[in-house]
């Protein structure tokens, strides 16, 4: 990637913060004073000093999370193996908010029209619906979906580096909105070695702009997905 200019004081937070009490999937936070944990009993506090240690039990798909090839590809890369070069770089937001209604189908022709002239080979591509506003609500799973030829076009023809959505997913649904057997969109995307981020937020702040993003999950061997903090910076040399 060529030399880029960004202002680190203007980071745009693209991840939801996690609240264990409100997460849809299992997330339990157990916080104790150090001496209350058997393995840390030897670390004594001085008087009423605040010295705590926590344990977290959680589902790997809590909140804003990244899914790696291993999620659908036996022997695929997990969070410890996925290359760092695929997790940072330039990108663009494609506005698909006209289809933000629940269960709206996005065809290849419609996607190509919405993305015309915006995506460069090797881009991170995030899709904006505005449905991040529904996070932690009864409409949390309201979303459109892409036909599988859309994913094939992005992965094989356009050559994107990484895909992200501000919804709970991008998978094919039935006419009634019900999940279908299998996950063809995931299988195709991850099968091409392209990771997927779900539940992004604040993508409206990047509409019409080129950006640089950093996606740095914890490296855990065997983890097919993990919550992630995604940070973006608008390019200052936007024409480069």
C-alpha positions in Angstrom: 0.0 0.0 0.0 1.3 3.5 -0.8 2.1 6.1 1.8 -1.1 7.4 3.3 -1.8 10.5 5.4 -4.3 10.3 8.2 -5.1 12.4 11.3 -5.0 10.1 14.3 -6.9 12.6 16.4 -10.0 12.0 14.2 -10.6 8.3 14.6 -14.0 7.1 13.7 -15.3 4.3 16.0 -17.0 1.6 13.9 -17.7 -0.9 16.6 -20.5 -1.1 19.2 -19.4 -1.3 22.8 -20.4 -4.5 24.5 -22.8 -4.6 27.5 -22.8 -8.1 29.0 -26.3 -7.5 30.5 -27.8 -6.7 27.1 -25.9 -9.0 24.6 -28.1 -11.4 22.6 -25.5 -14.1 22.8 -23.8 -15.4 26.0 -21.5 -12.9 27.6 -20.8 -13.2 31.3 -18.3 -11.0 33.2 -17.2 -12.1 36.6 -15.2 -9.4 38.4 -13.7 -10.0 41.8 -11.0 -8.5 44.1 -7.7 -10.3 43.5 -7.6 -12.3 46.6 -11.1 -13.7 45.9 -9.7 -15.7 43.0 -7.8 -18.9 44.1 -5.1 -18.3 41.4 -4.5 -14.7 42.5 -4.9 -15.2 46.3 -1.2 -14.3 46.9 -1.7 -10.8 45.4 -3.0 -9.0 48.5 -4.6 -5.6 48.5 -3.5 -2.8 50.8 -6.5 -2.0 52.9 -9.5 -1.0 50.7 -7.4 -0.5 47.6 -9.2 -1.1 44.3 -7.5 -4.1 42.7 -9.7 -6.3 40.6 -9.4 -9.1 38.0 -12.2 -10.3 35.7 -13.0 -13.5 33.8 -15.2 -13.4 30.7 -17.2 -16.3 29.3 -18.6 -15.3 25.9 -19.9 -16.3 22.5 -17.4 -15.4 19.7 -20.2 -13.7 17.7 -21.1 -11.0 20.4 -21.5 -7.5 19.1 -19.3 -6.1 16.3 -17.3 -9.2 15.4 -15.2 -10.6 12.6 -15.7 -14.0 11.0 -12.7 -15.8 9.6 -12.5 -18.6 6.9 -12.4 -21.3 9.6 -16.1 -20.4 10.4 -17.1 -22.3 7.3 -13.9 -23.8 5.9 -12.5 -26.9 7.5 -8.8 -26.1 7.8 -9.4 -22.4 7.0 -7.5 -19.6 8.8 -8.7 -18.8 12.3 -8.2 -15.6 14.3 -4.6 -16.5 15.1 -3.6 -17.3 11.5 -5.5 -14.7 9.5 -2.9 -12.4 7.8 -2.4 -8.9 9.3 -2.2 -7.5 5.8 -5.9 -8.3 5.3 -6.9 -6.5 8.4 -5.7 -3.0 7.6 -5.8 -0.8 4.5 -7.9 1.5 2.4 -11.6 1.1 1.9 -14.9 2.6 0.9 -18.5 2.6 2.2 -21.3 1.6 -0.3 -24.7 3.1 0.5 -27.4 0.4 0.3 -29.8 2.2 2.7 -32.5 2.2 0.0 -32.8 -1.5 0.8 -32.7 -1.1 4.6 -36.2 -2.5 5.0 -36.2 -6.0 6.6 -35.8 -8.8 4.2 -35.1 -6.6 1.2 -33.3 -8.5 -1.6 -30.3 -6.9 -3.3 -29.6 -8.3 -6.8 -26.3 -8.1 -8.6 -27.5 -5.4 -11.0 -28.7 -3.3 -8.0 -25.4 -3.8 -6.2 -23.4 -2.9 -9.2 -25.4 0.2 -9.7 -24.9 1.3 -6.0 -21.2 0.5 -6.1 -20.4 1.9 -9.6 -17.1 3.8 -9.6 -16.6 3.4 -5.8 -14.7 0.2 -5.2 -11.0 -0.4 -6.1 -9.4 -3.8 -6.2 -8.0 -4.7 -2.7 -10.4 -2.4 -0.9 -12.1 -3.1 2.4 -15.8 -2.6 1.5 -18.4 -1.7 4.2 -22.1 -1.6 3.4 -24.2 1.1 5.0 -27.9 0.6 5.7 -28.4 2.7 8.8 -29.8 -0.2 10.7 -27.0 0.1 13.3 -29.6 2.3 15.0 -31.6 -0.8 15.9 -28.8 -2.4 17.9 -30.0 -3.6 21.3 -33.6 -3.4 20.1 -36.3 -5.8 19.0 -35.4 -4.8 15.4 -31.7 -5.9 15.8 -32.0 -8.4 13.0 -33.8 -6.2 10.5 -31.6 -6.3 7.4 -31.5 -6.7 3.7 -29.7 -9.6 2.0 -27.6 -10.1 -1.0 -28.1 -12.7 -3.7 -25.1 -15.0 -3.9 -24.0 -13.8 -7.3 -23.4 -10.4 -5.5 -20.9 -12.0 -3.2 -19.2 -13.9 -6.1 -18.8 -10.6 -8.0 -17.3 -8.8 -4.9 -14.9 -11.7 -4.1 -13.9 -12.9 -7.5 -14.4 -10.1 -10.0 -13.8 -7.0 -7.9 -11.3 -8.6 -5.6 -12.2 -7.0 -2.3 -10.0 -7.5 0.7 -12.6 -7.6 3.5 -16.4 -7.1 3.7 -18.4 -5.5 6.5 -22.0 -4.7 7.2 -23.8 -2.6 9.8 -26.4 -5.3 10.3 -26.5 -8.8 11.8 -25.5 -10.4 8.6 -25.7 -10.5 4.8 -26.9 -14.1 4.3 -29.7 -15.3 1.9 -33.2 -15.4 3.4 -36.4 -16.9 2.3 -39.4 -14.9 1.1 -40.8 -14.8 4.7 -37.4 -13.7 6.1 -36.6 -17.1 7.6 -33.0 -18.4 7.4 -32.4 -20.9 4.7 -30.5 -24.2 5.0 -26.8 -23.6 4.6 -25.1 -20.3 4.3 -24.1 -19.8 0.7 -23.0 -16.2 1.0 -20.7 -17.0 4.0 -19.4 -20.1 2.4 -18.4 -18.3 -0.8 -16.9 -15.2 0.8 -15.0 -17.1 3.5 -14.0 -19.8 1.0 -12.2 -17.1 -1.0 -10.3 -16.2 2.2 -12.2 -12.9 2.8 -13.2 -12.2 6.3 -16.6 -10.7 7.2 -17.4 -8.1 9.9 -21.0 -7.8 11.2 -22.7 -5.1 13.3 -20.5 -2.1 12.3 -21.8 1.4 13.2 -21.2 5.0 12.2 -20.7 4.2 8.5 -22.7 7.3 7.5 -19.7 9.3 8.6 -17.6 7.8 5.8 -20.1 8.0 3.0 -18.5 9.5 -0.1 -15.0 9.3 1.3 -12.0 7.1 1.1 -10.8 5.8 4.4 -8.1 3.8 6.1 -9.3 1.2 8.6 -7.6 -1.0 11.2 -9.3 -4.2 12.3 -7.3 -5.9 15.1 -8.9 -8.9 16.8 -7.3 -10.9 19.5 -5.2 -13.8 18.1 -6.8 -17.0 19.5 -5.9 -20.3 18.0 -9.0 -22.2 17.0 -11.4 -19.1 17.2 -13.6 -18.9 14.0 -14.8 -15.4 15.0 -14.2 -12.8 17.7 -15.5 -9.4 18.8 -13.4 -6.7 17.2 -12.7 -3.0 17.5 -12.7 -1.4 14.1 -11.3 2.1 13.7 -11.3 4.2 10.5 -9.6 7.4 9.5 -10.6 9.6 6.6 -7.8 9.9 4.1 -6.4 13.4 4.0 -4.9 12.8 0.5 -8.3 11.6 -0.7 -7.5 11.7 -4.4 -4.4 9.4 -4.0 
